Amino acid sequence: MSTIYDELGVSPVLNAHGNRTLLGGGTPSVAVRTLMAQADEYYADMGSLMDTVGEKIADMLGVEAALVTSGCSAALTVGAAACMTGDDLEKIERIPDVSGMRNEFIIQRQLRIPYDRCMTISGGTLVEVGDIDETTAEHIEAAIGPNTAGIHYLALGDFPGFQSQSKRDRPGALPIEEIIRIAHSHDLPVIVDAAGEVYPTDKLGKYVKMGADLVAYGAKYFGAVNSSGMLTGRKDLVATARKHSFIGFESDAIRSFGRPMKVDRQEVIAVYAALREWLTMNHEDRLAAYEIRITTLRDRLQGISNIEMTEYPEGAPADGLRITVDADGLGKTWADVVAELRSGNPSIWVREDPKGGSFIVRMPTLKEGGEEIIAERLRDILQDRAG
C-alpha cells in the first residue's frame, strides 16, 4: 500500500529512540487525536481557549497558572523574558532590546546543555558558575549582581528512562532546594527546564510546589504533539509570559517578540487532552506492556553471539533493551550496527549510548509490532559476519 512517504520519496522511520524532535516527537493517542479532530470542526477565540486551557492545566497540576507554548523551548524563552521585564509594557515591547533591564541568568557549569540557549533568545545572557568539580553556594552568591534576572536550573530527575542520557551523571551540581533558597533570599526567580520530567506524574507539579517560580515542560513527553509544551508556575510571571507570547500579540495588541512561536487550536486541545489522559492512565499497565515487548525482542535475539542484552534503564521500570556489542568478536562496532539499522527501509532509529559500546531499543515511541521488525533486522545485521 502506497503512503505519503512513498509519494514524497522520504524513508519512513521506526522510532525506537524516544520522543526526539528530529523524528517528529511522538504520536498522540486515538483519544487525543479524536479531540483534535473535534477542535477542527470550528474555529475558536484563541485568547479564550488559551486562558481556559491554562486554568484547567493549572487545576490538574495544583499550580497557580499555566500557559500552553510551542514546545518546552518556547516556554523557557517567554519565561526568561517575563523574568527580565516584569509587567512593564514598555520593556515587554522592547524585547529583545534589554538595555536598562536585568538580563543575566545564572546557571551551574554541571547543568549546561545545548537547550539552555533558549534562555538567551529574548535577550538574556547566561552566566556560568562553578568549577570543573562542583558548584558551591559561594559560587552562586558571588555571581549575583545588579543585572541578575534569575537562576536557571536543569531538572535532572531520578527516573532516567524518561530523559536524555546526556543529562545524567552530573556530580557536583547544587540541588534545586539550595538554588531556590539562594535565589529567594535575593528576591530572584528560579526558572526550571523540566522538559521530559513527566513520570512519575507528580513531577508535573513537583518543582513549582518546591518553590520554583517557573517550570517548562515538553508536552510531547506526555502524549501531545511535537510542537507543544507548557509553562507553569507563579501567576504573575505566567501572565507576563503570556503577554510575551503570540497570544499577547494577537489578543491584547501587544507588540511582543513571541508572535512567531504560535500554536494552533488543535495543538492547545492536544496538550489539555494528553495531560488529562497521562494523569489518569494506569502507568503500571503501560510499563507492563513495555516489559512484554522487551521480552519478545530479547527472545528473538537469543543465541546470537558477541552481544549482551540488559534492560534499560537499570534500577527503574524498564522501557527498553540495551544491546552491548563485542566489536572484536562481531567484526563490527555498535556504531556500525546503528548505521545499518538506519540505512534500511523502513529506517530504524535506536538510542545510542553516548559512552559507546551499546545502543538501546526503546518501546514508548515504537509502534506495536515494531519490535518484531527490529529483531529480524538485527538478526540479519548481527549474524552476517558472526556466522
ROTI-653278 format. One record per residue (C-alpha): residue number from 1; x negated, z, y. Coordinates in nm, 3 decimals. Layout:
% ROTI-653278
{pos = NUM | east = X | up = Z | north = Y}
...
END
This chain:
% ROTI-653278
{pos = 1 | east = 0.000 | up = 0.000 | north = 0.000}
{pos = 2 | east = -0.143 | up = -0.109 | north = 0.336}
{pos = 3 | east = -0.188 | up = 0.158 | north = 0.603}
{pos = 4 | east = -0.258 | up = 0.162 | north = 0.975}
{pos = 5 | east = -0.620 | up = 0.238 | north = 0.891}
{pos = 6 | east = -0.636 | up = -0.086 | north = 0.691}
{pos = 7 | east = -0.490 | up = -0.276 | north = 0.986}
{pos = 8 | east = -0.749 | up = -0.126 | north = 1.221}
{pos = 9 | east = -1.039 | up = -0.158 | north = 0.980}
{pos = 10 | east = -1.111 | up = 0.216 | north = 1.003}
{pos = 11 | east = -1.212 | up = 0.405 | north = 0.691}
{pos = 12 | east = -0.970 | up = 0.690 | north = 0.611}
{pos = 13 | east = -1.125 | up = 1.033 | north = 0.561}
{pos = 14 | east = -1.057 | up = 1.301 | north = 0.304}
{pos = 15 | east = -1.123 | up = 1.610 | north = 0.512}
{pos = 16 | east = -1.287 | up = 1.885 | north = 0.306}
{pos = 17 | east = -1.479 | up = 2.006 | north = 0.610}
{pos = 18 | east = -1.219 | up = 2.202 | north = 0.805}
{pos = 19 | east = -1.044 | up = 2.192 | north = 1.143}
{pos = 20 | east = -1.302 | up = 1.970 | north = 1.308}
{pos = 21 | east = -1.208 | up = 1.788 | north = 1.628}
{pos = 22 | east = -1.417 | up = 1.487 | north = 1.524}
{pos = 23 | east = -1.184 | up = 1.440 | north = 1.227}
{pos = 24 | east = -0.859 | up = 1.493 | north = 1.415}
{pos = 25 | east = -0.830 | up = 1.872 | north = 1.397}
{pos = 26 | east = -0.559 | up = 1.936 | north = 1.143}
{pos = 27 | east = -0.223 | up = 1.832 | north = 1.005}
{pos = 28 | east = 0.087 | up = 2.018 | north = 1.126}
{pos = 29 | east = 0.331 | up = 2.122 | north = 0.855}
{pos = 30 | east = 0.654 | up = 1.936 | north = 0.786}
{pos = 31 | east = 0.847 | up = 2.210 | north = 0.966}
{pos = 32 | east = 0.628 | up = 2.181 | north = 1.276}
{pos = 33 | east = 0.647 | up = 1.801 | north = 1.276}
{pos = 34 | east = 1.026 | up = 1.823 | north = 1.246}
{pos = 35 | east = 1.048 | up = 2.034 | north = 1.560}
{pos = 36 | east = 0.809 | up = 1.799 | north = 1.740}
{pos = 37 | east = 1.043 | up = 1.512 | north = 1.649}
{pos = 38 | east = 1.337 | up = 1.709 | north = 1.785}
{pos = 39 | east = 1.147 | up = 1.757 | north = 2.110}
{pos = 40 | east = 1.105 | up = 1.380 | north = 2.127}
{pos = 41 | east = 1.483 | up = 1.327 | north = 2.142}
{pos = 42 | east = 1.498 | up = 1.448 | north = 2.503}
{pos = 43 | east = 1.265 | up = 1.489 | north = 2.795}
{pos = 44 | east = 1.211 | up = 1.836 | north = 2.939}
{pos = 45 | east = 1.126 | up = 2.005 | north = 3.265}
{pos = 46 | east = 0.766 | up = 2.078 | north = 3.169}
{pos = 47 | east = 0.734 | up = 2.369 | north = 3.410}
{pos = 48 | east = 1.028 | up = 2.546 | north = 3.249}
{pos = 49 | east = 0.911 | up = 2.454 | north = 2.898}
{pos = 50 | east = 0.556 | up = 2.576 | north = 2.958}
{pos = 51 | east = 0.673 | up = 2.904 | north = 3.109}
{pos = 52 | east = 0.934 | up = 2.974 | north = 2.842}
{pos = 53 | east = 0.696 | up = 2.896 | north = 2.555}
{pos = 54 | east = 0.426 | up = 3.106 | north = 2.721}
{pos = 55 | east = 0.663 | up = 3.402 | north = 2.738}
{pos = 56 | east = 0.763 | up = 3.363 | north = 2.373}
{pos = 57 | east = 0.400 | up = 3.337 | north = 2.261}
{pos = 58 | east = 0.311 | up = 3.648 | north = 2.461}
{pos = 59 | east = 0.601 | up = 3.831 | north = 2.299}
{pos = 60 | east = 0.494 | up = 3.722 | north = 1.949}
{pos = 61 | east = 0.138 | up = 3.841 | north = 2.009}
{pos = 62 | east = 0.220 | up = 4.155 | north = 2.204}
{pos = 63 | east = 0.017 | up = 4.050 | north = 2.510}
{pos = 64 | east = 0.107 | up = 4.027 | north = 2.878}
{pos = 65 | east = 0.101 | up = 3.649 | north = 2.916}
{pos = 66 | east = 0.008 | up = 3.320 | north = 2.753}
{pos = 67 | east = -0.044 | up = 2.960 | north = 2.861}
{pos = 68 | east = -0.048 | up = 2.651 | north = 2.637}
{pos = 69 | east = -0.350 | up = 2.431 | north = 2.707}
{pos = 70 | east = -0.508 | up = 2.111 | north = 2.581}
{pos = 71 | east = -0.735 | up = 2.297 | north = 2.340}
{pos = 72 | east = -0.950 | up = 2.609 | north = 2.350}
{pos = 73 | east = -1.200 | up = 2.433 | north = 2.576}
{pos = 74 | east = -0.934 | up = 2.375 | north = 2.841}
{pos = 75 | east = -0.822 | up = 2.738 | north = 2.811}
{pos = 76 | east = -1.176 | up = 2.855 | north = 2.883}
{pos = 77 | east = -1.208 | up = 2.610 | north = 3.171}
{pos = 78 | east = -0.893 | up = 2.714 | north = 3.358}
{pos = 79 | east = -0.958 | up = 3.077 | north = 3.265}
{pos = 80 | east = -1.303 | up = 3.063 | north = 3.423}
{pos = 81 | east = -1.152 | up = 2.904 | north = 3.733}
{pos = 82 | east = -0.898 | up = 3.186 | north = 3.758}
{pos = 83 | east = -1.175 | up = 3.444 | north = 3.747}
{pos = 84 | east = -1.357 | up = 3.267 | north = 4.032}
{pos = 85 | east = -1.069 | up = 3.202 | north = 4.272}
{pos = 86 | east = -0.819 | up = 3.476 | north = 4.206}
{pos = 87 | east = -0.480 | up = 3.389 | north = 4.358}
{pos = 88 | east = -0.633 | up = 3.235 | north = 4.672}
{pos = 89 | east = -0.465 | up = 2.893 | north = 4.706}
{pos = 90 | east = -0.734 | up = 2.759 | north = 4.938}
{pos = 91 | east = -1.000 | up = 2.838 | north = 4.678}
{pos = 92 | east = -0.785 | up = 2.702 | north = 4.395}
{pos = 93 | east = -0.760 | up = 2.365 | north = 4.570}
{pos = 94 | east = -1.136 | up = 2.355 | north = 4.638}
{pos = 95 | east = -1.246 | up = 2.386 | north = 4.274}
{pos = 96 | east = -1.499 | up = 2.266 | north = 4.156}
{pos = 97 | east = -1.647 | up = 2.335 | north = 4.501}
{pos = 98 | east = -1.730 | up = 2.704 | north = 4.458}
{pos = 99 | east = -1.911 | up = 2.764 | north = 4.785}
{pos = 100 | east = -1.836 | up = 3.115 | north = 4.903}
{pos = 101 | east = -1.696 | up = 3.219 | north = 4.566}
{pos = 102 | east = -1.832 | up = 3.435 | north = 4.290}
{pos = 103 | east = -1.910 | up = 3.181 | north = 4.019}
{pos = 104 | east = -2.158 | up = 3.336 | north = 3.773}
{pos = 105 | east = -2.063 | up = 3.430 | north = 3.418}
{pos = 106 | east = -2.298 | up = 3.648 | north = 3.219}
{pos = 107 | east = -2.350 | up = 3.550 | north = 2.856}
{pos = 108 | east = -2.570 | up = 3.701 | north = 2.587}
{pos = 109 | east = -2.854 | up = 3.489 | north = 2.457}
{pos = 110 | east = -2.746 | up = 3.556 | north = 2.097}
{pos = 111 | east = -2.398 | up = 3.417 | north = 2.164}
{pos = 112 | east = -2.486 | up = 3.078 | north = 2.311}
{pos = 113 | east = -2.312 | up = 2.775 | north = 2.160}
{pos = 114 | east = -2.253 | up = 2.423 | north = 2.298}
{pos = 115 | east = -1.889 | up = 2.503 | north = 2.377}
{pos = 116 | east = -1.982 | up = 2.762 | north = 2.640}
{pos = 117 | east = -2.035 | up = 2.465 | north = 2.874}
{pos = 118 | east = -1.657 | up = 2.478 | north = 2.923}
{pos = 119 | east = -1.717 | up = 2.776 | north = 3.147}
{pos = 120 | east = -1.905 | up = 2.551 | north = 3.392}
{pos = 121 | east = -1.662 | up = 2.259 | north = 3.424}
{pos = 122 | east = -1.473 | up = 2.422 | north = 3.710}
{pos = 123 | east = -1.795 | up = 2.507 | north = 3.894}
{pos = 124 | east = -1.911 | up = 2.816 | north = 3.709}
{pos = 125 | east = -2.271 | up = 2.896 | north = 3.623}
{pos = 126 | east = -2.378 | up = 3.071 | north = 3.304}
{pos = 127 | east = -2.637 | up = 3.345 | north = 3.342}
{pos = 128 | east = -2.809 | up = 3.405 | north = 3.010}
{pos = 129 | east = -2.931 | up = 3.758 | north = 2.943}
{pos = 130 | east = -3.121 | up = 3.929 | north = 2.663}
{pos = 131 | east = -3.444 | up = 3.852 | north = 2.485}
{pos = 132 | east = -3.512 | up = 3.687 | north = 2.152}
{pos = 133 | east = -3.443 | up = 4.009 | north = 1.958}
{pos = 134 | east = -3.149 | up = 4.167 | north = 2.135}
{pos = 135 | east = -2.933 | up = 4.210 | north = 2.440}
{pos = 136 | east = -2.902 | up = 4.560 | north = 2.579}
{pos = 137 | east = -2.662 | up = 4.721 | north = 2.822}
{pos = 138 | east = -2.951 | up = 4.730 | north = 3.068}
{pos = 139 | east = -2.983 | up = 4.350 | north = 3.045}
{pos = 140 | east = -2.616 | up = 4.313 | north = 3.135}
{pos = 141 | east = -2.627 | up = 4.568 | north = 3.416}
{pos = 142 | east = -2.935 | up = 4.407 | north = 3.571}
{pos = 143 | east = -2.767 | up = 4.066 | north = 3.578}
{pos = 144 | east = -2.454 | up = 4.182 | north = 3.758}
{pos = 145 | east = -2.466 | up = 4.090 | north = 4.126}
{pos = 146 | east = -2.254 | up = 3.974 | north = 4.420}
{pos = 147 | east = -2.198 | up = 3.631 | north = 4.262}
{pos = 148 | east = -2.083 | up = 3.760 | north = 3.921}
{pos = 149 | east = -1.732 | up = 3.639 | north = 3.841}
{pos = 150 | east = -1.708 | up = 3.778 | north = 3.489}
{pos = 151 | east = -1.867 | up = 3.814 | north = 3.147}
{pos = 152 | east = -1.819 | up = 3.555 | north = 2.876}
{pos = 153 | east = -1.808 | up = 3.664 | north = 2.512}
{pos = 154 | east = -1.805 | up = 3.466 | north = 2.188}
{pos = 155 | east = -1.591 | up = 3.639 | north = 1.926}
{pos = 156 | east = -1.789 | up = 3.629 | north = 1.603}
{pos = 157 | east = -1.522 | up = 3.792 | north = 1.391}
{pos = 158 | east = -1.555 | up = 3.934 | north = 1.043}
{pos = 159 | east = -1.382 | up = 3.663 | north = 0.839}
{pos = 160 | east = -1.644 | up = 3.390 | north = 0.804}
{pos = 161 | east = -1.422 | up = 3.146 | north = 0.616}
{pos = 162 | east = -1.246 | up = 3.060 | north = 0.941}
{pos = 163 | east = -1.538 | up = 2.996 | north = 1.169}
{pos = 164 | east = -1.838 | up = 2.775 | north = 1.202}
{pos = 165 | east = -2.145 | up = 2.896 | north = 1.021}
{pos = 166 | east = -2.341 | up = 2.844 | north = 1.340}
{pos = 167 | east = -2.153 | up = 3.141 | north = 1.487}
{pos = 168 | east = -2.267 | up = 3.383 | north = 1.220}
{pos = 169 | east = -2.569 | up = 3.598 | north = 1.162}
{pos = 170 | east = -2.645 | up = 3.672 | north = 1.525}
{pos = 171 | east = -2.800 | up = 4.020 | north = 1.521}
{pos = 172 | east = -2.887 | up = 4.183 | north = 1.847}
{pos = 173 | east = -2.576 | up = 4.097 | north = 2.046}
{pos = 174 | east = -2.381 | up = 4.377 | north = 2.211}
{pos = 175 | east = -2.033 | up = 4.426 | north = 2.060}
{pos = 176 | east = -1.727 | up = 4.334 | north = 2.258}
{pos = 177 | east = -1.631 | up = 4.700 | north = 2.308}
{pos = 178 | east = -1.953 | up = 4.760 | north = 2.501}
{pos = 179 | east = -1.912 | up = 4.439 | north = 2.701}
{pos = 180 | east = -1.560 | up = 4.540 | north = 2.803}
{pos = 181 | east = -1.680 | up = 4.886 | north = 2.904}
{pos = 182 | east = -1.961 | up = 4.750 | north = 3.121}
{pos = 183 | east = -1.751 | up = 4.475 | north = 3.277}
{pos = 184 | east = -1.462 | up = 4.700 | north = 3.368}
{pos = 185 | east = -1.693 | up = 4.962 | north = 3.515}
{pos = 186 | east = -1.787 | up = 4.691 | north = 3.767}
{pos = 187 | east = -1.428 | up = 4.562 | north = 3.803}
{pos = 188 | east = -1.522 | up = 4.236 | north = 3.632}
{pos = 189 | east = -1.306 | up = 4.041 | north = 3.384}
{pos = 190 | east = -1.412 | up = 3.957 | north = 3.029}
{pos = 191 | east = -1.320 | up = 3.609 | north = 2.903}
{pos = 192 | east = -1.344 | up = 3.558 | north = 2.527}
{pos = 193 | east = -1.388 | up = 3.242 | north = 2.322}
{pos = 194 | east = -1.192 | up = 3.325 | north = 2.006}
{pos = 195 | east = -1.133 | up = 2.961 | north = 1.913}
{pos = 196 | east = -1.086 | up = 2.999 | north = 1.537}
{pos = 197 | east = -1.015 | up = 3.372 | north = 1.519}
{pos = 198 | east = -0.666 | up = 3.339 | north = 1.380}
{pos = 199 | east = -0.683 | up = 3.523 | north = 1.044}
{pos = 200 | east = -0.615 | up = 3.799 | north = 0.970}
{pos = 201 | east = -0.331 | up = 3.731 | north = 1.212}
{pos = 202 | east = -0.384 | up = 4.048 | north = 1.415}
{pos = 203 | east = -0.689 | up = 3.875 | north = 1.566}
{pos = 204 | east = -0.449 | up = 3.669 | north = 1.775}
{pos = 205 | east = -0.376 | up = 3.974 | north = 1.989}
{pos = 206 | east = -0.669 | up = 4.197 | north = 1.896}
{pos = 207 | east = -0.915 | up = 4.118 | north = 2.175}
{pos = 208 | east = -0.660 | up = 4.149 | north = 2.456}
{pos = 209 | east = -0.545 | up = 4.480 | north = 2.313}
{pos = 210 | east = -0.907 | up = 4.595 | north = 2.306}
{pos = 211 | east = -0.924 | up = 4.530 | north = 2.680}
{pos = 212 | east = -1.044 | up = 4.171 | north = 2.716}
{pos = 213 | east = -0.885 | up = 4.011 | north = 3.021}
{pos = 214 | east = -0.857 | up = 3.652 | north = 2.897}
{pos = 215 | east = -0.885 | up = 3.518 | north = 2.541}
{pos = 216 | east = -0.885 | up = 3.149 | north = 2.443}
{pos = 217 | east = -0.778 | up = 3.005 | north = 2.107}
{pos = 218 | east = -0.769 | up = 2.663 | north = 1.945}
{pos = 219 | east = -0.414 | up = 2.605 | north = 1.820}
{pos = 220 | east = -0.530 | up = 2.358 | north = 1.553}
{pos = 221 | east = -0.661 | up = 2.657 | north = 1.357}
{pos = 222 | east = -0.310 | up = 2.793 | north = 1.301}
{pos = 223 | east = -0.144 | up = 2.460 | north = 1.231}
{pos = 224 | east = -0.070 | up = 2.294 | north = 1.566}
{pos = 225 | east = -0.206 | up = 1.959 | north = 1.679}
{pos = 226 | east = -0.573 | up = 1.894 | north = 1.750}
{pos = 227 | east = -0.528 | up = 1.864 | north = 2.126}
{pos = 228 | east = -0.372 | up = 2.205 | north = 2.185}
{pos = 229 | east = -0.477 | up = 2.562 | north = 2.249}
{pos = 230 | east = -0.371 | up = 2.870 | north = 2.438}
{pos = 231 | east = -0.498 | up = 3.120 | north = 2.688}
{pos = 232 | east = -0.377 | up = 3.479 | north = 2.653}
{pos = 233 | east = -0.432 | up = 3.798 | north = 2.847}
{pos = 234 | east = -0.369 | up = 3.959 | north = 3.185}
{pos = 235 | east = -0.054 | up = 3.835 | north = 3.353}
{pos = 236 | east = -0.215 | up = 3.784 | north = 3.694}
{pos = 237 | east = -0.511 | up = 3.587 | north = 3.558}
{pos = 238 | east = -0.298 | up = 3.373 | north = 3.325}
{pos = 239 | east = -0.065 | up = 3.297 | north = 3.618}
{pos = 240 | east = -0.364 | up = 3.185 | north = 3.823}
{pos = 241 | east = -0.494 | up = 2.978 | north = 3.533}
{pos = 242 | east = -0.152 | up = 2.810 | north = 3.525}
{pos = 243 | east = -0.199 | up = 2.710 | north = 3.889}
{pos = 244 | east = -0.532 | up = 2.554 | north = 3.799}
{pos = 245 | east = -0.379 | up = 2.365 | north = 3.506}
{pos = 246 | east = -0.191 | up = 2.035 | north = 3.500}
{pos = 247 | east = 0.143 | up = 2.212 | north = 3.529}
{pos = 248 | east = 0.039 | up = 2.381 | north = 3.853}
{pos = 249 | east = -0.041 | up = 2.037 | north = 3.991}
{pos = 250 | east = 0.288 | up = 1.889 | north = 3.869}
{pos = 251 | east = 0.542 | up = 2.166 | north = 3.916}
{pos = 252 | east = 0.401 | up = 2.359 | north = 4.211}
{pos = 253 | east = 0.237 | up = 2.070 | north = 4.400}
{pos = 254 | east = -0.100 | up = 2.245 | north = 4.393}
{pos = 255 | east = -0.399 | up = 2.011 | north = 4.423}
{pos = 256 | east = -0.559 | up = 2.169 | north = 4.118}
{pos = 257 | east = -0.853 | up = 2.025 | north = 3.927}
{pos = 258 | east = -0.681 | up = 2.069 | north = 3.587}
{pos = 259 | east = -0.445 | up = 1.771 | north = 3.617}
{pos = 260 | east = -0.643 | up = 1.563 | north = 3.358}
{pos = 261 | east = -0.605 | up = 1.837 | north = 3.092}
{pos = 262 | east = -0.233 | up = 1.784 | north = 3.032}
{pos = 263 | east = -0.027 | up = 1.841 | north = 2.719}
{pos = 264 | east = 0.293 | up = 1.665 | north = 2.618}
{pos = 265 | east = 0.621 | up = 1.837 | north = 2.541}
{pos = 266 | east = 0.575 | up = 1.773 | north = 2.168}
{pos = 267 | east = 0.237 | up = 1.949 | north = 2.178}
{pos = 268 | east = 0.382 | up = 2.252 | north = 2.356}
{pos = 269 | east = 0.654 | up = 2.277 | north = 2.092}
{pos = 270 | east = 0.392 | up = 2.236 | north = 1.818}
{pos = 271 | east = 0.194 | up = 2.537 | north = 1.944}
{pos = 272 | east = 0.505 | up = 2.754 | north = 1.953}
{pos = 273 | east = 0.633 | up = 2.638 | north = 1.613}
{pos = 274 | east = 0.296 | up = 2.655 | north = 1.439}
{pos = 275 | east = 0.219 | up = 3.002 | north = 1.573}
{pos = 276 | east = 0.559 | up = 3.131 | north = 1.462}
{pos = 277 | east = 0.504 | up = 2.982 | north = 1.118}
{pos = 278 | east = 0.148 | up = 3.119 | north = 1.095}
{pos = 279 | east = 0.257 | up = 3.471 | north = 1.187}
{pos = 280 | east = 0.539 | up = 3.478 | north = 0.932}
{pos = 281 | east = 0.396 | up = 3.291 | north = 0.634}
{pos = 282 | east = 0.273 | up = 3.461 | north = 0.317}
{pos = 283 | east = -0.103 | up = 3.426 | north = 0.354}
{pos = 284 | east = -0.167 | up = 3.575 | north = 0.013}
{pos = 285 | east = 0.018 | up = 3.281 | north = -0.138}
{pos = 286 | east = -0.174 | up = 3.039 | north = 0.084}
{pos = 287 | east = -0.509 | up = 3.181 | north = -0.028}
{pos = 288 | east = -0.398 | up = 3.190 | north = -0.392}
{pos = 289 | east = -0.319 | up = 2.818 | north = -0.371}
{pos = 290 | east = -0.673 | up = 2.753 | north = -0.244}
{pos = 291 | east = -0.810 | up = 2.953 | north = -0.536}
{pos = 292 | east = -0.624 | up = 2.733 | north = -0.786}
{pos = 293 | east = -0.765 | up = 2.417 | north = -0.628}
{pos = 294 | east = -1.116 | up = 2.564 | north = -0.617}
{pos = 295 | east = -1.089 | up = 2.641 | north = -0.987}
{pos = 296 | east = -0.975 | up = 2.285 | north = -1.057}
{pos = 297 | east = -1.275 | up = 2.144 | north = -0.872}
{pos = 298 | east = -1.517 | up = 2.380 | north = -1.046}
{pos = 299 | east = -1.374 | up = 2.296 | north = -1.387}
{pos = 300 | east = -1.408 | up = 1.923 | north = -1.322}
{pos = 301 | east = -1.775 | up = 1.968 | north = -1.235}
{pos = 302 | east = -1.868 | up = 2.192 | north = -1.528}
{pos = 303 | east = -2.153 | up = 2.061 | north = -1.739}
{pos = 304 | east = -2.334 | up = 1.879 | north = -1.458}
{pos = 305 | east = -2.695 | up = 1.994 | north = -1.444}
{pos = 306 | east = -2.900 | up = 2.067 | north = -1.131}
{pos = 307 | east = -2.612 | up = 2.218 | north = -0.932}
{pos = 308 | east = -2.488 | up = 2.571 | north = -0.881}
{pos = 309 | east = -2.132 | up = 2.650 | north = -0.774}
{pos = 310 | east = -2.017 | up = 2.962 | north = -0.589}
{pos = 311 | east = -1.701 | up = 3.049 | north = -0.400}
{pos = 312 | east = -1.710 | up = 3.027 | north = -0.021}
{pos = 313 | east = -1.717 | up = 3.247 | north = 0.177}
{pos = 314 | east = -1.878 | up = 3.534 | north = -0.005}
{pos = 315 | east = -1.714 | up = 3.873 | north = 0.033}
{pos = 316 | east = -1.382 | up = 3.736 | north = 0.158}
{pos = 317 | east = -1.084 | up = 3.545 | north = 0.018}
{pos = 318 | east = -1.223 | up = 3.205 | north = -0.083}
{pos = 319 | east = -1.110 | up = 2.881 | north = 0.078}
{pos = 320 | east = -1.380 | up = 2.656 | north = -0.063}
{pos = 321 | east = -1.652 | up = 2.591 | north = -0.320}
{pos = 322 | east = -2.019 | up = 2.592 | north = -0.226}
{pos = 323 | east = -2.233 | up = 2.345 | north = -0.423}
{pos = 324 | east = -2.608 | up = 2.407 | north = -0.419}
{pos = 325 | east = -2.827 | up = 2.115 | north = -0.523}
{pos = 326 | east = -3.160 | up = 2.133 | north = -0.709}
{pos = 327 | east = -3.320 | up = 1.834 | north = -0.538}
{pos = 328 | east = -3.621 | up = 1.824 | north = -0.771}
{pos = 329 | east = -3.408 | up = 1.814 | north = -1.082}
{pos = 330 | east = -3.138 | up = 1.586 | north = -0.945}
{pos = 331 | east = -3.364 | up = 1.336 | north = -0.774}
{pos = 332 | east = -3.170 | up = 1.353 | north = -0.451}
{pos = 333 | east = -3.110 | up = 1.619 | north = -0.187}
{pos = 334 | east = -2.789 | up = 1.785 | north = -0.080}
{pos = 335 | east = -2.802 | up = 1.568 | north = 0.233}
{pos = 336 | east = -2.819 | up = 1.255 | north = 0.015}
{pos = 337 | east = -2.507 | up = 1.371 | north = -0.170}
{pos = 338 | east = -2.322 | up = 1.438 | north = 0.157}
{pos = 339 | east = -2.418 | up = 1.092 | north = 0.285}
{pos = 340 | east = -2.295 | up = 0.925 | north = -0.034}
{pos = 341 | east = -1.964 | up = 1.110 | north = -0.010}
{pos = 342 | east = -1.918 | up = 0.984 | north = 0.343}
{pos = 343 | east = -2.008 | up = 0.625 | north = 0.259}
{pos = 344 | east = -1.722 | up = 0.575 | north = 0.014}
{pos = 345 | east = -1.364 | up = 0.469 | north = 0.071}
{pos = 346 | east = -1.196 | up = 0.698 | north = 0.141}
{pos = 347 | east = -1.483 | up = 0.862 | north = 0.321}
{pos = 348 | east = -1.521 | up = 1.225 | north = 0.213}
{pos = 349 | east = -1.643 | up = 1.481 | north = 0.466}
{pos = 350 | east = -1.761 | up = 1.821 | north = 0.347}
{pos = 351 | east = -1.909 | up = 2.110 | north = 0.541}
{pos = 352 | east = -2.287 | up = 2.103 | north = 0.547}
{pos = 353 | east = -2.475 | up = 2.429 | north = 0.521}
{pos = 354 | east = -2.698 | up = 2.435 | north = 0.833}
{pos = 355 | east = -2.955 | up = 2.632 | north = 0.634}
{pos = 356 | east = -2.985 | up = 2.342 | north = 0.393}
{pos = 357 | east = -2.968 | up = 2.311 | north = 0.019}
{pos = 358 | east = -2.591 | up = 2.312 | north = -0.019}
{pos = 359 | east = -2.257 | up = 2.188 | north = 0.106}
{pos = 360 | east = -1.904 | up = 2.330 | north = 0.091}
{pos = 361 | east = -1.582 | up = 2.164 | north = -0.019}
{pos = 362 | east = -1.307 | up = 2.339 | north = 0.178}
{pos = 363 | east = -0.938 | up = 2.335 | north = 0.091}
{pos = 364 | east = -0.743 | up = 2.421 | north = 0.412}
{pos = 365 | east = -0.757 | up = 2.067 | north = 0.552}
{pos = 366 | east = -0.786 | up = 1.879 | north = 0.221}
{pos = 367 | east = -0.465 | up = 1.709 | north = 0.117}
{pos = 368 | east = -0.308 | up = 1.803 | north = -0.216}
{pos = 369 | east = -0.490 | up = 1.628 | north = -0.499}
{pos = 370 | east = -0.793 | up = 1.562 | north = -0.284}
{pos = 371 | east = -0.999 | up = 1.798 | north = -0.499}
{pos = 372 | east = -0.944 | up = 1.563 | north = -0.795}
{pos = 373 | east = -1.073 | up = 1.263 | north = -0.598}
{pos = 374 | east = -1.374 | up = 1.462 | north = -0.476}
{pos = 375 | east = -1.451 | up = 1.584 | north = -0.829}
{pos = 376 | east = -1.453 | up = 1.227 | north = -0.959}
{pos = 377 | east = -1.674 | up = 1.106 | north = -0.676}
{pos = 378 | east = -1.915 | up = 1.396 | north = -0.718}
{pos = 379 | east = -1.945 | up = 1.338 | north = -1.092}
{pos = 380 | east = -2.047 | up = 0.977 | north = -1.017}
{pos = 381 | east = -2.297 | up = 1.079 | north = -0.749}
{pos = 382 | east = -2.448 | up = 1.376 | north = -0.934}
{pos = 383 | east = -2.481 | up = 1.202 | north = -1.269}
{pos = 384 | east = -2.600 | up = 0.856 | north = -1.171}
{pos = 385 | east = -2.963 | up = 0.972 | north = -1.170}
{pos = 386 | east = -2.944 | up = 1.300 | north = -1.353}
{pos = 387 | east = -2.801 | up = 1.134 | north = -1.666}
END
